[in-house]
Amino acid sequence: MDWKKYTKDELIKWDLEHLWHPFTQMKEWSAQPPLFIARGEGNHLVDLEGKRYIDGVASLWANIHGHGRVEITRAIEQQLKELDHSTLLGLTHPSASILAKRLTELAPPGLRWVFYSESGSTAVEIALKMAFQYWQNKGHGQKTKFICLKEGYHGDTLGAVSVGGIGLFHDIYGPLLFESIKLPCPYLRCKEAGVPLQEGSELCASDLEKILHKHHHETAAFILEPRIQGAGGMLPAPPGYLKAARELCTEFEVLLIADEVATGFGRTGAMFACEAEGVSPDILCLGKGITGGYLPLAATLCTHEIFQAFWADYQEFKTFFHGHTYTGNPLACAAAIASLDLFEKDQTLETLKPKIELLASGLEALRALPWVGEVRQVGMMAGVEIFQDPEAQVPYPLEKRMGHRVCMTVRKHGVILRNLGDTIVILPPLSIEPQELEQIITSVQKAIHEVCGSK
Ligand SMILES: *Cc1c(COP(=O)(O)O)cnc(C)c1O
């Protein structure tokens, strides 16, 4: 794209006059000149003037191996020369087939079938419809409900919002949503009960058990983000909770949907978060990092048991009537295959452990700041929460936008970060170098001092 034939002023004007940004209060957006990213290089983003920033949120939790990796761009180019797009409705193509096989080899055991879409939200919609229809097809018409967690996030489409638990994003759409059964957020449940997170599994599992006991006959599935709730504010679950949930779902004949859109592809230190507790869900949702962060793609994996419930003669109407125009887009599949190859070539998972430890020690340094009340981390996902009074955990007034202000200040120090409320999220590409990780920590340190210390 030859955008250089336009002036910077034109680009800014068109953005401010026509572009409605996601998850953005546009009044706030229009108050300052927008930051245009012109290029990506490794773990950096580069603006129109050539100023470099570390991509500290991995381009919204998607980037794995850094920007501009030739292994991925070449795979996309080669695919583009051969086939741009062709549908998976009634046809197939090599990249979709290869990737399906690769994903099922990597995924927790038992997940044999891959259903593609384009975003995490759609991967979740598909999981919900699949779980629902599974029981319908098997003649259990009463199993129509979903159990989910408060502070959970599964995307922005209405089905995903129906099983979401973030009041700020979800409450207003209440009248449009289907009802779901919401359990307390495991992290906050432990905190409120005064139980250390490490020992909280039993408490949270007993909440789930009670609900399953009461509702299993009318419940299709339990959906959760394994090990850590991301968009809810980087809230880790007690160790063992996932495994307990798996056992309870099996016992009560309720499907388990693991939404690994954020945690998948190495983010927590293992390829998938479920591995840490030896869990195989019935349905697995993947997105974000699946293409290394290069193109939109998502996948919903399921067991052969689920697949079989849809296997029938056409006139029995057991078909899964779902699919999108760009389902299994060849370019995105090619990028995903190249990203999986890079996991092997770069030894991404093998080299991650020291980086996770470095992040942990950086977080400890941040914890020592007078405004930081909590730091939370699972693998390469972390949150730093600031408070007006961290001791008593009194939050800043909402209108102060402290988390947002810290992230805007971090930019001055050459790092791009995003906040979730007053939690500063640190979630860089897995390819982040140790000294870049240190730069992120130092810049957060400085920014918190500048923003919180000034008043
Ligand atoms: C981001 C996210 C989604 C939604 O993915 P989109 O690609 O933004 O639609 C779903 N689930 C989880 C856990 C996520 O973090």
The ligand as an SDF file (V2000), in Angstrom:
LIG
                    3D

 15 15  0  0  0  0  0  0  0  0999 V2000
   -9.6700  -11.9130   22.8100 C   0  0  0  0  0  0  0  0  0  0  0  0
  -10.4580  -13.0330   23.3280 C   0  0  0  0  0  0  0  0  0  0  0  0
  -11.6010  -13.4990   22.6510 C   0  0  0  0  0  0  0  0  0  0  0  0
  -12.1620  -12.7990   21.4510 C   0  0  0  0  0  0  0  0  0  0  0  0
  -11.3140  -12.8540   20.3570 O   0  0  0  0  0  0  0  0  0  0  0  0
  -11.5130  -11.8230   19.1450 P   0  0  0  0  0  0  0  0  0  0  0  0
  -10.5390  -12.2840   18.1320 O   0  0  0  0  0  0  0  0  0  0  0  0
  -11.2190  -10.4590   19.6910 O   0  0  0  0  0  0  0  0  0  0  0  0
  -12.9220  -11.9490   18.6920 O   0  0  0  0  0  0  0  0  0  0  0  0
  -12.2430  -14.6140   23.1550 C   0  0  0  0  0  0  0  0  0  0  0  0
  -11.7940  -15.2490   24.2450 N   0  0  0  0  0  0  0  0  0  0  0  0
  -10.7110  -14.8300   24.9160 C   0  0  0  0  0  0  0  0  0  0  0  0
  -10.2580  -15.5990   26.1140 C   0  0  0  0  0  0  0  0  0  0  0  0
  -10.0110  -13.7060   24.4990 C   0  0  0  0  0  0  0  0  0  0  0  0
   -8.9550  -13.2660   25.1930 O   0  0  0  0  0  0  0  0  0  0  0  0
  1  2  1  0
  2  3  1  0
  2 14  2  0
  3  4  1  0
  3 10  2  0
  4  5  1  0
  5  6  1  0
  6  7  2  0
  6  8  1  0
  6  9  1  0
 10 11  1  0
 11 12  2  0
 12 13  1  0
 12 14  1  0
 14 15  1  0
M  END
$$$$
